[in-house]
Amino acid sequence: MKRIGMLTSGGDCQALNAAMRGVVKTLYASKEEVEIYGFLDGYRGLIYSKFRMLTGKDFSGILTKGGTMLGTSRTPFKTINDPDENGLNKVEAMKQNYYKLQLDCLVILGGNGTHKTANLLREQGLNIVTLPKTIDNDLWGTDMTFGFQSAVNIATDAIDCIHTTAASHGRVFIVEVMGHKVGWLTLNAGMAGGADIILLPEIPYDIDKVIDKIEERDKNGSRFTIIAVAEGAISKEDAALSKKEYKKKMEKYPYPSVSYEVAAAIQKKTGREVRVTVPGHMQRGGSPCPYDRVFASRLGAEAGKLILEGQYGFMVGYRNREIVKVPLEDVAGKLKMVEPDATIVKEAKLLGISFGD
């Protein structure tokens, strides 16, 4: 008998259900007797012993469903060792509930913060296997995370739709793309959607260079400009500030987001009409695309295999088109950033795309 716990933590994304289905179908196919405990709403379920027993029926028909059937929540790693409002030691509570259920392994699906806590639990002696989910694609140790391609598709559709209205009115349009502190989603959606300018957190922008590109397009007869802006994009002036100085500036920040700051600067300097579109959480929603369904299923199958073989303490990742196991201690606390001199950035520049640098 193998007793397996499972939870999804952090922001949701497409293909979480597909990945869990992959794990469970692999375990059931082995003919070994298995019990599955699904913890509700992320690490909170493990802390407060909120779970339900799952059977094969629970994993039927969920391949195409977005979101997570277990629910999710954010439990910040920076406060994981702090007692809760009632004085409960959260880490000890998770360990006690793990042992109380006599679990052989805990399968955790999550992004960067989730993996920090997962590694902490590994260090505390729990058997852990993780799966890399995030639309940001920022997890170190894997070339791809599930949810990313589905989000790229949605963000690209948003840029595609903006093209016709931008061309009709001769406007500058900014599409703000999610991605937290990294620019993978904006870079890929921007290229796929034919954006003229792409602003990323990793490449601080010069607003005058952005305007140069807009004016260059005007001179070449283009009536409009599409700018894909990452939610974490930053100007060269702000990037030069210390963390303390930047934090102080943001306390009095007058804009809803960086996209509105860019729009205001363009309007002030050029007099051009600028519009901002923010697809927001649409990028996390809906059914997973076919790529993510296959990818998440593959990762889930490999996670199931690791469990059956008793190999714990790994994230199931993807490198050089192969599924690999990556030690959790190598993953936790590291971000996979877009390198400013990455091949894909150089190729985008060859296509005439400006990064405002």
Beta strands, then each sheet from edge to edge (+ up, - down):
strand 1: 2-8
strand 2: 34-39
strand 3: 51-54
strand 4: 105-110
strand 5: 128-132
strand 6: 172-177
strand 7: 197-199
strand 8: 225-230
strand 9: 274-277
strand 10: 314-319
strand 11: 322-327
sheet 1: 3+ 2- 1- 4- 5- 10- 11+
sheet 2: 7+ 8+ 6+ 9+
end
